[in-house]
């Protein structure tokens, strides 16, 4: 038998926004009115094990967050969110890798220069000189960050190390 409270914890752990009762009810095969009890049970479990996480139930959706007293402590290691524009640029790199930066700029426009800088700083993309341009490809950090193992370096992985 599946522990629905543990499943709720897993769902809220990976969610990047509050999850509405209807969506949670579909996942668990229950009625939306049963979700608050699951959220309450999860909240009690987290409290019992002195977890740094807490459950927020708005009456329509549920979210799991880090308690404020812990957020201050872990802020230095938190990664800021990646903007949609940067994610779009990263998706082109991941799909077409290795890709010349000049080709990427043709596809994504001049703003992609700043996107590449951010992605390199985050160690999600490696950049190697290739003539007058750069060759771009994803890194092992990309794979770890997005929890994928088959996209690192693409099929045309370069061993320039």
N, C-alpha and C positions, 0 to 999 in steps of 0.2 A: 504494500500500500504506500502510495506517495504521500509524503508529509507536505500538505498544502502550505503550511506556515513557512517551511524551509523553501518551498518553491516561490512563495511571495518574496522572501528575502532575496533570493537569486534574481527574480525579475526586477525588483526595486534597485538592486545593486548595479545592474547593467543599464537601467533607464537613466536618461539624462534630463528627464523632466517628469513632473507628476504624471502618474498613470491613472486614467479614469476607471471608475468602478466597472463600467461595461466591458472594457478591454480585459481587465483582470478576471471578471466573471467568465468570459469566453475561454481564457487560458486555463482556468481551473475547473471549468464545467460546472459552475455554480450560478446562483442567482445574484445579481448585483447587490441585493440587500444583505447578502452573507459576507461581503467583502469587509465591512467595518469590524466584524468579529475576528476575521483573520488578521487584520491590521493591529487590532488590540492584542491578540495573542503574540504577534511578532514583537510588538512594543514591550510586552512583559518579558519575553525571552531575552531581548536585547538588554533590558534593565537588569535581569537576574544575573547575566554574565558580565555586568559592568562594561558593556560595549560602548565605544565612543560614538556609535551611531544611534540615531533616533528616528522614529516613524512620525511623519506628519500626515494627518488625515483631515482633509478639508471638508469632508462631507460629500464630495463628488469624486475626489481623486486621492491617491496615496503617493507619498514620496519618502525616500529614506535619505537622510542628510547626516553630515558629521556634526556632532555637538559643538557649539560655539567655542567652548573652552579648549577643545582639541584642534579646531580649525586654525587658531592663532599659532599653535605649536608646529603644525605641519605645513603651514603656508610656504615656507622656503622650498619645499620639495614638490609643491603642487604645480602641475603644468597648466598654463592658461589655455583656454579653449582655442581651437583653430577655427578661423573664420571660414565661411562657405566658399569665398573666392579662393582662398589658399587651398582648401580641400579640393576644389575643382582642378586647380593647377596640379596638385599632387596626384589626382586620379589620372590625369593625362600622362604624367611621368610614369606612374605605375603601369598603365596600360600599354604604353608605347616604348618602354625602356629597352635598351638604352636609347635616349633621345637627345639630339643636339638642342642646346638651349635656344639657338636661333630658330629652330623649327617650333619649339614650344612657344616662343614669342609670337610667331606667325599665327599659331592656333589660339593663344590666350590673350595676346595683346601686350603692350608695354608694361602693364602693371605686374606681369608675371616675374619681372626682374626682382621686385621686392618680395614676391611670394617665394622665389627660389632662395633668396637670402634667409628668409625666416625658416624655410624647410631645412636648409643646410645647418643653421644655428641649432635647430631642434634635433639634428642628426637623423632626420627622416630621409634625407636625400644626400647622396654623394655627388660631388662635382669634380670632373677631371678635365684638364685642358685638352682640347681637340682642335688643332689648327687655330682659327680665329674665334672659335666658339668654345663651349664646354659641353661635355657629355654628361648627362644626368641619369641617375638610376637610384632606386630605393636602397636602403641600408638594412642591416639586421635589426636596428632599432625600429624601423618601420614595421617589420614583421612582429616584433614584440609589442609595440604600441597598439597595433590593430589586430593582434592575435591571429596572424596569418603566417603560414610557413611556406606556402608555395609561390609567393609573389616577390620574395627577396631577390633583387637583382635581375628578375625576369629570366627569360630563356637565354638572352644574350649577355649574361653576367660577365663582367669584365674583371679580371684578376690583375689589377694595377697596383696592388699593395706591395 
